[in-house]
């Protein structure tokens, strides 16, 4: 999912579950993207400093797997909320 798609998804979820918090949800989403960029840059710098450049490949893969797991968890939570 790309940035605009995820932003729309967050706004839809906020409208659905916390209608008064759409602005806050949108702002937190942007903040999370910026934090992710900072964390990725920091971890990449650590890998390059203490390991080899080629090691950024598997560290990046681990980060992608974590992102996929978090996305699946989010979808699972959304499905649970719809059941209630």
C-alpha positions in Angstrom: 0.0 0.0 0.0 1.3 3.4 -0.8 1.2 6.6 1.3 -2.0 8.1 -0.1 -3.7 4.8 0.0 -2.8 4.3 3.6 -3.8 7.8 4.5 -7.3 7.2 3.0 -7.5 3.9 4.9 -6.6 5.6 8.2 -9.2 8.3 7.6 -11.9 5.7 6.7 -11.1 3.8 9.9 -11.2 6.9 12.0 -14.6 8.0 10.5 -15.9 4.5 11.2 -14.7 4.0 14.8 -13.9 7.5 16.2 -15.7 10.1 14.0 -14.5 13.1 16.2 -10.8 12.0 15.9 -10.3 12.0 12.1 -8.0 15.0 12.2 -5.9 13.5 15.0 -5.8 10.1 13.3 -4.6 11.8 10.1 -1.9 13.8 11.9 -0.7 10.8 13.8 -0.5 8.8 10.5 1.8 11.5 9.0 3.8 11.6 12.2 4.2 7.8 12.1 5.5 8.0 8.5 8.1 10.6 9.6 9.1 8.4 12.6 9.4 5.4 10.2 11.7 7.4 7.9 13.8 8.5 10.9 14.0 4.9 12.3 14.8 3.4 8.9 17.5 6.0 8.3 19.0 5.4 11.8 18.9 1.6 11.5 20.4 1.8 8.0 23.2 4.0 9.4 23.9 1.5 12.2 24.0 -1.3 9.7 26.4 0.5 7.4 28.6 1.6 10.3 28.8 -1.7 12.1 28.3 -4.2 9.3 28.6 -4.3 5.5 26.5 -2.4 3.0 25.2 -5.7 1.7 23.6 -6.4 5.1 21.2 -3.6 4.5 19.3 -6.0 2.3 18.3 -8.5 4.9 17.8 -5.8 7.6 15.4 -4.1 5.1 13.7 -7.5 4.5 13.1 -7.9 8.2 11.6 -4.4 8.4 9.3 -5.2 5.5 8.2 -8.4 7.2 7.4 -6.5 10.4 5.4 -4.0 8.3 3.4 -6.8 6.7 2.8 -8.4 10.1 1.5 -5.1 11.5 -0.7 -4.6 8.4 -2.2 -8.1 8.9 -2.7 -7.4 12.6 -4.5 -4.1 11.8 -6.8 -5.9 9.3 -7.5 -8.6 11.9 -8.4 -6.0 14.5 -10.6 -4.2 12.0 -12.4 -7.5 11.2 -12.9 -8.1 15.0 -14.4 -4.6 15.4 -16.9 -5.2 12.6 -18.2 -8.4 14.3 -19.3 -6.4 17.4 
